[in-house]
């Protein structure tokens, strides 16, 4: 399993395609705080709940100077369908090789229905405007996670 990031660490740089195939990099988001969340698969119940919760809080997050970006191993075409179906307006990025997931410690062994499997570990990171990890949340629950993040951000 990849090493877990902690507050104060440099956020690993990346460039990934969004749902339209356009590249998005962490450098392109500098100057704003970023909520970078990793989820296992678009259009599954938990990932849909989490993404819709982020969408519902997007106005308050953006007003607080925070940009939301979601990352999964899904192909851009699937992300585009997910975005359209759920009315998501923030970037969804594709990491099919799990390189960025691994760099953030969001890929590895996890328990799923009592079995140990290897896959995406639902995780969220708050990255400062200068590219440092402010908060690292691992093994988050899809339900209630966005509300906890909002409390931590005092939003």
Beta strands, then each sheet from edge to edge (+ up, - down):
strand 1: 15-18
strand 2: 23-25
strand 3: 33-38
strand 4: 66-72
strand 5: 91-94
strand 6: 107-112
strand 7: 115-120
strand 8: 123-127
strand 9: 133-138
sheet 1: 2+ 1- 5+ 4+ 3+ 8- 9+
sheet 2: 6+ 7-
end
